[in-house]
Amino acid sequence: MSRVDTSIQRLIDDLTETMLDAPGAGLAANQIGVPLRVCVVKGDDNQIWGLVNPEIVKHAGEQIGPEGCLSYPGWVGEVKRFETVVVKARNRHGKEVRIKSSGFTARAFQHELDHLDGVLFIDRLTSLDTLRRVEDLEAEEQEEAVAAASG
């Protein structure tokens, strides 16, 4: 896609609205049946980026943590990602941007770019044993908190 026109801007707006309603931290066009390299990501600071033709051009470090996905509601698993990434893309106005991020925001960028490449978080689990239902995980955390408080 060489041009960012009003149809791409509308797509970014639709993705943003759907992501926020879900609620989620990102959404890729192909998750809603649109075969374009367009996604939105909401970072730690609640900033939202609409990205056209995004790619990771630099990365460093490593982080391992829980991830969920709007494509698999109610499930979470442990995934290894880069700690920091630099993403190059076009913004909603067609201008090339480079975004450096780390931590959760870097994780969200990597997750959404994976979607654009046909890769799901379950394909990147550190182990299938880490895949859990959200409610089971919450119940376990409550039990641990009660045990810690009484122990």
N, C-alpha and C positions, 0 to 999 in steps of 0.2 A: 504494500500500500504506500504509494508515494505522496499522496495528498491527504491532508486532514480537512475534510469538508464538513458541512452541517450535519450530514448523516452520521459521521464519526463522532461529532460533538454530541449529538442526540444519544448515540449508543453509550458514550461515556456517562452522560446524565442518567440514562436508564440503569446502567450497571451500578452507579453510585446509589441511586434510590433503592434498588433491590438489595444491595449489600447492607445498607443502613437499616432497612426494614427487617432483614433476616434475624438478628444482626450478625454481621461478620466483619472481618478485617481485610477482605479482598474479594474480588470476583473477576473471573476471566470471561471474555466474550463466548468462548466455546462452551462454557458451563450453561449458557442460556441458548445454545444452538446456533450461535453466530460464528462462522468459521473465519474470524479475523484475529490478528495478533494485537488485541486491545484488552487492557485490563485496568482495574482500579485497585488501589491499595490505601488502607487507612493505617497510619503509623501510630506510634506510642503517644505522640502529641496531638492526636486526632486530625492531623493534616491529611487530606485526601489527594492522592495523585491519580490522574488519568493518563495512562501511558499507551502510546501507539508504537508498535514494533520494538518493544523493549528487549534489551539484552544485558547480561551481566558482563562487564568489561574488566572488572577487577574484583578480587576477593581475598580474604585473609582470615585466619583463625578458625575456630570450631566451637560450636555450641550444640548441646543436646537438650531437647526439651519436648514438652507435649504439644501436639498439634491436632486440630480438628479441621473439619471441612464442611462447607455447605452442601457438598455432594454426598456426604455421609453423615447426616444429622444424628447427633447423639453418641458419636464415637470419637475417641481420642487415642492417640498413640505417640510413642516417643520417636522423634526423628532427629537425625544429625544434619546440621546445616553449617554454612560458613557464619562466622561471628560478624564480619563486616562485608558489605558488597557495595560496588559502584554500579549503578544501572544507567545505561544510556538509552534514551527513547525520545520520541517526539511528544510534546504536550498537546493539549486540546487546541492550541493555536498553530500547531505545525512546527513550533520552534524546538530545536534539539536541546535536550536537557541532560544533565548528569546529576544523579542523586546518590550521595554517599549516606549509608545508613548502617546501624549496628543493632544487635540485640533483637528484640521482638520485631521491629520494623524491617530489619534485614531478612528475618525469617519469613515475614509476610510477602516481601518481594520475591523471594526464592520460591515460595509456595505457588504464587500466581504465575510466575514465569514457567514453572513446571507444568501447570495446567495447559499453557499455550503450546507446550511440547508434548502433550498427551501423557504426562506423568502425574500420578496421584500420590498423596501423602502415604497411602498404604503401601505403595511401591518402595518407599524409602524408610519404612519402619526399621529401627535398630534390631528389633526382634518381634515376631508375631505375638509373643507373650505380652508385649506392652500395649496391644490393642485392647481397649476397655470401653464399656458403656459409661457414659458420663455419670449417670446416676449411681452406678456401682462405685466409681472412683470417689464421688462426693460422700457416699455412705462410709467408705473406708477412711477418708480424711476425718469425718466426724468421730468415728470410733477411735482413731489415733489421738485426736484432740481430747476426748473424754479420758482416755487412758493416761495421757500425759498430765492432765489436770488433777487426776486422782492419785497419781503415782509419785 
